[in-house]
Amino acid sequence: MGRVVTNDVSAAIPEIWLEALQQNLYKTLVSFDVANFALSDVKYGDTLRSNYFGNLSAATYTPGTPLSATNLDFAMDSLVVSAYKHCTFYIDDVEELQSIPKVKALTEEAAYQIKNKVDAHVMGTIYKSDGFVNFGADDGLIGGTAHRPISAGSANLINIFAGAAQKLAENNVENMGDWIAIITPKIAFNIAKKATSVGFQFADSALRNGWVGDFMGFKVYMSNNLPSGKCSAISPTISGGAVSATSCKSIYFGRSKMIDVAMQRTPTLQVNKCEDKLGYNWITSVVWGANVFTRNRSRGLNVGVQSGYY
């Protein structure tokens, strides 16, 4: 390991500056795997419009009578590219010589902080009022009391996954091999403890990209950025709960790529010379917008999990 020794005569003992930096702890950011980042060629302030139409219906034809045409019912969704984040740090020429900062590590840290903001924003769309509909994704999902949050303990895990699969199938959600579940680390490790005896293996890559493994027909991811708050705010169908359930966290079941993200650019680094200083500002920035379009809202479940189980 390299080092630099200062010869400061005012110090009784020389100071030693290690070249290696201590590593920070990072969350796994799963939105970059499970959201749709296909929208591009946008800039800050752009509004993207997406049309959809009402369902057509088949009617009985009576010979010799006029046909009745359905009036087309078109509507429109919007996605606004209005999120702008930056992470900036300054390195002085003198400090660079004295402290030998690891610029690569600093820029990686800045990029992570930016990506973490994007990930939290994308995960937050799960519980927005215009996010995924619930289809009874409350305690009734596992045969319990409707309008109550779910207790996602080990004993209920199989019922929760089976109930989610049933609800998705009942609502005609296509299964193209892309059904996913996004859950908390606590629930993920409960799955590992519950299902190891039947062959489930916790993926070695779980702490790198959030993918836990496959369980009951779902590709399972874990995230620390799932939205939480009052039960009534997270899930429109949950109006109350057990006395202790003052807060809930949203977990997701449904198809992958149902959250659309428009990104002007991925985290981009630029280095600007400071006119009145002997150093540079290192600026990492990103511009994006995210939304769940109307038709995709029916392809996912926002499941409210009771406090204490996540």
C-alpha positions as CSV (number, residue, x, y, z in Angstrom):
1,M,0.0,0.0,0.0
2,G,1.5,3.4,-1.0
3,R,1.8,6.1,1.6
4,V,3.0,9.7,1.9
5,V,4.9,10.9,5.0
6,T,4.9,14.6,6.0
7,N,7.9,16.2,7.6
8,D,6.0,18.7,9.7
9,V,8.5,19.8,12.4
10,S,5.6,21.1,14.5
11,A,4.2,17.6,14.9
12,A,5.7,15.2,17.4
13,I,4.8,12.2,15.2
14,P,4.8,12.3,11.4
15,E,1.3,12.1,9.8
16,I,0.8,9.2,7.3
17,W,-1.7,9.6,4.6
18,L,-2.9,6.2,3.1
19,E,-3.6,6.2,-0.6
20,A,-6.4,3.7,-0.3
21,L,-9.8,5.2,0.6
22,Q,-12.3,3.5,2.9
23,Q,-15.2,2.0,1.0
24,N,-18.7,3.3,1.5
25,L,-21.8,1.1,1.8
26,Y,-24.1,1.2,-1.2
27,K,-27.7,0.1,-1.7
28,T,-28.6,-2.2,-4.5
29,L,-30.3,-0.2,-7.3
30,V,-32.8,-2.4,-9.0
31,S,-34.8,0.1,-11.1
32,F,-32.2,0.0,-13.8
33,D,-33.0,-3.6,-14.3
34,V,-36.8,-3.6,-13.9
35,A,-37.9,-0.2,-15.4
36,N,-38.2,0.7,-19.1
37,F,-35.4,3.1,-19.9
38,A,-36.1,2.9,-23.7
39,L,-37.4,6.5,-24.0
40,S,-34.6,8.8,-25.1
41,D,-33.9,11.9,-27.3
42,V,-35.5,14.1,-24.7
43,K,-34.4,17.2,-22.8
44,Y,-35.3,18.9,-19.5
45,G,-38.9,20.2,-19.6
46,D,-40.1,18.0,-22.4
47,T,-43.6,16.4,-22.0
48,L,-44.0,13.0,-23.6
49,R,-47.6,12.0,-24.6
50,S,-48.8,8.4,-24.8
51,N,-52.3,7.7,-26.3
52,Y,-54.5,4.8,-25.3
53,F,-58.1,3.8,-26.2
54,G,-61.0,2.2,-24.6
55,N,-61.9,-1.5,-25.1
56,L,-63.8,-2.5,-28.2
57,S,-66.6,-5.1,-27.9
58,A,-68.0,-7.8,-30.1
59,A,-71.8,-7.6,-30.8
60,T,-74.3,-10.0,-32.3
61,Y,-75.2,-9.3,-35.9
62,T,-78.8,-9.7,-37.1
63,P,-79.1,-10.2,-40.8
64,G,-80.7,-7.3,-42.6
65,T,-80.2,-4.8,-39.8
66,P,-77.7,-2.0,-39.7
67,L,-74.4,-2.5,-37.9
68,S,-73.7,-0.4,-34.8
69,A,-70.3,1.0,-34.6
70,T,-68.5,1.7,-31.3
71,N,-67.5,5.3,-30.8
72,L,-63.7,5.4,-30.3
73,D,-62.7,6.7,-26.9
74,F,-59.1,8.0,-26.9
75,A,-57.3,9.4,-23.9
76,M,-53.7,10.5,-23.2
77,D,-51.0,10.1,-20.5
78,S,-48.1,12.4,-19.9
79,L,-44.6,12.0,-18.7
80,V,-42.7,15.2,-17.8
81,V,-38.9,15.2,-17.9
82,S,-38.5,17.5,-14.8
83,A,-36.2,15.8,-12.4
84,Y,-32.7,17.3,-12.3
85,K,-30.1,16.2,-9.8
86,H,-26.4,16.9,-9.4
87,C,-23.5,15.8,-7.1
88,T,-20.6,18.2,-7.1
89,F,-17.3,18.2,-5.3
90,Y,-14.3,20.5,-5.4
91,I,-10.6,19.5,-5.5
92,D,-8.0,22.2,-5.0
93,D,-4.7,21.8,-6.7
94,V,-2.9,22.2,-3.4
95,E,-5.2,19.6,-1.6
96,E,-4.7,17.2,-4.5
97,L,-0.9,17.3,-3.9
98,Q,-1.2,17.0,-0.1
99,S,-4.0,14.5,0.5
100,I,-3.8,12.5,-2.7
101,P,-7.6,12.0,-3.2
102,K,-8.7,9.1,-5.2
103,V,-10.6,10.8,-8.0
104,K,-11.9,7.6,-9.4
105,A,-13.4,6.6,-6.1
106,L,-14.9,10.1,-5.7
107,T,-16.5,10.0,-9.1
108,E,-17.9,6.6,-8.5
109,E,-19.4,7.8,-5.3
110,A,-21.0,10.8,-7.1
111,A,-22.4,8.6,-9.8
112,Y,-23.9,6.3,-7.1
113,Q,-25.5,9.2,-5.3
114,I,-27.1,10.3,-8.5
115,K,-28.3,6.8,-9.4
116,N,-29.7,6.3,-5.9
117,K,-31.9,9.4,-6.4
118,V,-33.2,8.0,-9.8
119,D,-33.8,4.6,-8.2
120,A,-35.8,6.0,-5.3
121,H,-37.9,8.2,-7.6
122,V,-38.7,5.3,-9.9
123,M,-39.5,2.9,-7.0
124,G,-41.8,5.7,-5.6
125,T,-44.1,5.5,-8.7
126,I,-45.3,2.1,-7.3
127,Y,-47.4,3.8,-4.7
128,K,-48.3,7.1,-6.3
129,S,-52.1,7.8,-6.6
130,D,-51.7,7.3,-10.4
131,G,-49.4,4.3,-9.9
132,F,-50.3,0.6,-9.9
133,V,-53.8,-0.4,-9.1
134,N,-54.3,-2.8,-6.3
135,F,-56.9,-5.4,-7.4
136,G,-57.5,-6.2,-3.7
137,A,-53.7,-6.3,-2.9
138,D,-54.4,-6.0,0.8
139,D,-54.8,-8.6,3.5
140,G,-57.7,-10.1,1.4
141,L,-55.0,-11.3,-1.0
142,I,-54.2,-14.1,1.4
143,G,-57.7,-14.7,2.7
144,G,-57.5,-12.1,5.5
145,T,-59.5,-9.0,6.2
146,A,-60.0,-6.6,3.3
147,H,-58.8,-3.0,3.7
148,R,-56.0,-4.1,6.1
149,P,-52.3,-4.3,5.4
150,I,-50.6,-7.7,4.9
151,S,-48.5,-9.3,7.6
152,A,-45.6,-10.6,5.5
153,G,-44.1,-13.0,8.0
154,S,-42.5,-16.3,7.0
155,A,-45.8,-18.2,7.5
156,N,-47.6,-16.0,4.9
157,L,-44.9,-15.8,2.2
158,I,-46.1,-18.7,0.0
159,N,-49.7,-17.5,0.3
160,I,-48.7,-13.9,-0.7
161,F,-46.8,-15.1,-3.8
162,A,-49.6,-17.5,-4.7
163,G,-52.3,-14.8,-4.2
164,A,-50.3,-12.3,-6.3
165,A,-50.0,-14.8,-9.1
166,Q,-53.8,-15.5,-8.9
167,K,-54.7,-11.8,-9.0
168,L,-52.4,-11.1,-12.0
169,A,-53.9,-14.1,-13.9
170,E,-57.5,-13.1,-13.1
171,N,-56.8,-9.7,-14.5
172,N,-55.4,-11.0,-17.7
173,V,-51.8,-9.8,-17.1
174,E,-49.6,-11.4,-19.7
175,N,-46.9,-13.8,-18.5
176,M,-44.1,-13.6,-20.9
177,G,-41.6,-15.0,-18.5
178,D,-41.2,-11.5,-17.1
179,W,-43.2,-11.5,-13.8
180,I,-41.2,-10.0,-11.1
181,A,-41.5,-9.2,-7.4
182,I,-39.7,-6.3,-5.7
183,I,-39.5,-6.9,-1.9
184,T,-37.5,-5.7,1.1
185,P,-34.3,-7.4,2.3
186,K,-36.1,-8.7,5.4
187,I,-38.8,-10.4,3.2
188,A,-36.1,-11.7,0.9
189,F,-34.2,-13.4,3.7
190,N,-37.4,-14.8,5.1
191,I,-37.9,-16.4,1.7
192,A,-34.4,-17.9,1.9
193,K,-35.1,-19.3,5.3
194,K,-38.6,-20.6,4.3
195,A,-37.7,-22.1,1.0
196,T,-34.2,-23.4,1.3
197,S,-35.5,-26.8,2.2
198,V,-37.3,-27.1,-1.1
199,G,-34.3,-26.1,-3.3
200,F,-34.4,-22.2,-3.3
201,Q,-30.9,-20.7,-3.4
202,F,-30.2,-17.1,-2.6
203,A,-28.4,-15.6,-5.6
204,D,-24.7,-14.8,-5.1
205,S,-25.3,-11.5,-7.0
206,A,-28.1,-10.3,-4.7
207,L,-26.0,-7.7,-3.0
208,R,-24.7,-6.4,-6.3
209,N,-27.7,-6.0,-8.5
210,G,-30.6,-6.8,-6.2
211,W,-31.7,-10.0,-7.9
212,V,-32.5,-12.6,-5.2
213,G,-33.5,-15.6,-7.3
214,D,-36.6,-17.2,-8.8
215,F,-39.5,-18.1,-6.5
216,M,-43.0,-19.4,-7.3
217,G,-42.9,-18.1,-10.9
218,F,-41.5,-14.6,-10.1
219,K,-38.0,-13.2,-10.6
220,V,-37.4,-11.7,-7.2
221,Y,-35.5,-8.5,-6.5
222,M,-34.8,-6.8,-3.2
223,S,-34.6,-3.0,-2.7
224,N,-34.1,-0.6,0.2
225,N,-35.8,2.2,-1.9
226,L,-39.4,0.9,-1.8
227,P,-41.7,3.6,-0.8
228,S,-43.3,3.7,2.7
229,G,-45.7,5.9,4.7
230,K,-49.1,5.8,6.1
231,C,-51.2,2.8,5.0
232,S,-54.0,5.0,3.7
233,A,-51.5,7.0,1.6
234,I,-49.7,4.1,0.1
235,S,-52.6,2.0,-1.1
236,P,-56.0,3.4,-1.9
237,T,-57.7,0.2,-0.9
238,I,-56.1,0.2,2.6
239,S,-58.1,2.5,4.8
240,G,-57.0,1.3,8.2
241,G,-55.2,-1.7,9.7
242,A,-54.2,-3.3,12.9
243,V,-53.7,-0.9,15.8
244,S,-49.9,-1.3,15.4
245,A,-50.0,-0.8,11.7
246,T,-49.5,3.0,11.5
247,S,-47.2,2.7,8.5
248,C,-46.8,0.4,5.5
249,K,-44.3,-0.3,2.8
250,S,-45.2,-1.0,-0.8
251,I,-43.9,-4.2,-2.4
252,Y,-44.5,-4.9,-6.1
253,F,-45.7,-7.9,-8.0
254,G,-46.3,-7.8,-11.8
255,R,-44.6,-7.6,-15.1
256,S,-41.2,-6.1,-15.6
257,K,-40.6,-2.8,-17.5
258,M,-44.0,-1.4,-16.5
259,I,-42.5,1.9,-15.2
260,D,-41.5,4.1,-18.1
261,V,-38.4,6.4,-17.6
262,A,-37.3,9.1,-20.0
263,M,-33.7,10.0,-19.3
264,Q,-32.0,12.9,-21.1
265,R,-28.7,11.4,-20.2
266,T,-27.2,8.8,-17.9
267,P,-25.1,10.2,-15.0
268,T,-22.6,12.5,-16.8
269,L,-19.4,13.9,-15.4
270,Q,-18.0,17.3,-16.3
271,V,-15.0,19.1,-14.8
272,N,-15.1,22.9,-14.6
273,K,-12.1,25.1,-13.8
274,C,-13.0,27.6,-11.0
275,E,-12.1,31.1,-12.1
276,D,-11.2,32.4,-8.7
277,K,-9.6,29.2,-7.2
278,L,-6.7,27.0,-7.9
279,G,-8.9,23.9,-8.5
280,Y,-11.9,22.3,-10.3
281,N,-15.5,21.5,-9.6
282,W,-16.3,17.9,-10.5
283,I,-20.0,17.8,-11.4
284,T,-22.1,14.6,-12.0
285,S,-25.6,15.3,-13.1
286,V,-28.7,13.6,-14.6
287,V,-32.0,14.6,-16.0
288,W,-35.0,12.3,-16.2
289,G,-38.8,11.8,-15.7
290,A,-40.8,8.6,-14.8
291,N,-44.4,7.6,-14.8
292,V,-46.7,4.5,-15.0
293,F,-48.9,4.8,-18.0
294,T,-52.6,3.9,-17.6
295,R,-52.6,0.6,-19.3
296,N,-49.5,-0.6,-17.4
297,R,-51.1,0.3,-14.1
298,S,-53.2,-2.8,-14.4
299,R,-50.2,-5.0,-15.0
300,G,-48.8,-4.7,-11.5
301,L,-49.9,-4.9,-7.9
302,N,-49.0,-2.4,-5.1
303,V,-49.1,-4.6,-2.0
304,G,-49.2,-2.8,1.3
305,V,-47.1,-4.6,3.9
306,Q,-47.7,-3.9,7.6
307,S,-45.0,-2.2,9.7
308,G,-42.8,-4.8,11.5
309,Y,-42.7,-7.2,8.6
310,Y,-40.3,-5.2,6.3
